[in-house]
Amino acid sequence: MRLAKFLAHAGVASRRRSEALIASGAVTVAGVVVKDPARDVDETSEVEVDGETIRPEPREVWVLNKPADVVSTAREPGKRRAVTDLVPSRRRLYPVGRLDADSTGLILLTNDGELANRLTHPLYGVERTYRATLRKPPTDAQLARLRSGVDLDDGPTRKAVVRRSGKRGIEITMKEGRNRQVRRMVEAVGNDVVALKRIRFGSLGLERLPEGDARKLGEPQVKALWKDSGRDE
């Protein structure tokens, strides 16, 4: 197995981040610094990152119904809780993408860096669905602009599927997940988001998972996520 993939499967980081760690000289194989992410290794290769021995661990994927004021990081140096604090697993889990601290709903956590990369990379276009409450009822013109794509400071967005959900609500499905994207899109068309909840990621929905609770996914659900990203695991 290639070194970068080995690190990703061991839960060290995503494939891209693992390649950066290798390039920085932080990774050794049998005591020798290796900067080639394609170097072949296996469980007997004595791989270390910053002096810590890395061993593959069973891959896990969890779904969490994130409450507000919980941050989407593996660790939180401040007073707020991190999403990893709410998942009862002993594995080194990382969130798949992010939700703002003031946003709620579905977030995935895993120690499978390759799966995390495929679910979040724009190339694979995995859908995310959000339910947003707006400051004022959206106009038909605003909905049309959201559907056709909006110019943001980091470039135009892709087309989205948008429908009304109540007087001030919308549901929006997108195939990308930039920083605070839904909020920025709504602001760009002349409105504001006052509450935002992600209700679906790929084929996976929240179902009846209570807020603040997490559930480990079974093999069929994990396989469905791989299929969402365009590959059968």
Rosetta blueprint (number, residue, H / E / L):
1 M L
2 R E
3 L H
4 A H
5 K H
6 F H
7 L H
8 A H
9 H H
10 A L
11 G L
12 V L
13 A L
14 S L
15 R H
16 R H
17 R H
18 S H
19 E H
20 A H
21 L H
22 I H
23 A H
24 S L
25 G L
26 A L
27 V E
28 T E
29 V E
30 A L
31 G L
32 V E
33 V E
34 V L
35 K L
36 D L
37 P L
38 A L
39 R L
40 D E
41 V L
42 D L
43 E L
44 T L
45 S L
46 E L
47 V E
48 E E
49 V E
50 D L
51 G L
52 E E
53 T E
54 I L
55 R L
56 P L
57 E L
58 P L
59 R L
60 E L
61 V E
62 W E
63 V E
64 L E
65 N E
66 K E
67 P L
68 A L
69 D L
70 V E
71 V E
72 S L
73 T L
74 A L
75 R L
76 E L
77 P L
78 G L
79 K L
80 R L
81 R E
82 A E
83 V H
84 T H
85 D H
86 L H
87 V L
88 P L
89 S L
90 R L
91 R L
92 R L
93 L L
94 Y E
95 P E
96 V L
97 G L
98 R L
99 L L
100 D L
101 A L
102 D L
103 S L
104 T E
105 G E
106 L E
107 I E
108 L E
109 L E
110 T E
111 N L
112 D L
113 G H
114 E H
115 L H
116 A H
117 N H
118 R H
119 L H
120 T H
121 H L
122 P H
123 L H
124 Y H
125 G L
126 V L
127 E L
128 R E
129 T E
130 Y E
131 R E
132 A E
133 T E
134 L E
135 R L
136 K L
137 P L
138 P L
139 T L
140 D H
141 A H
142 Q H
143 L H
144 A H
145 R H
146 L H
147 R H
148 S H
149 G L
150 V L
151 D E
152 L E
153 D L
154 D L
155 G E
156 P E
157 T L
158 R L
159 K L
160 A L
161 V E
162 V E
163 R E
164 R E
165 S L
166 G L
167 K L
168 R L
169 G E
170 I E
171 E E
172 I E
173 T E
174 M E
175 K L
176 E L
177 G L
178 R L
179 N L
180 R L
181 Q H
182 V H
183 R H
184 R H
185 M H
186 V H
187 E H
188 A H
189 V L
190 G L
191 N L
192 D L
193 V E
194 V E
195 A E
196 L E
197 K E
198 R E
199 I E
200 R E
201 F E
202 G L
203 S L
204 L E
205 G E
206 L L
207 E L
208 R L
209 L L
210 P L
211 E L
212 G L
213 D L
214 A E
215 R E
216 K E
217 L L
218 G L
219 E H
220 P H
221 Q H
222 V H
223 K H
224 A H
225 L H
226 W H
227 K H
228 D H
229 S L
230 G L
231 R L
232 D L
233 E L
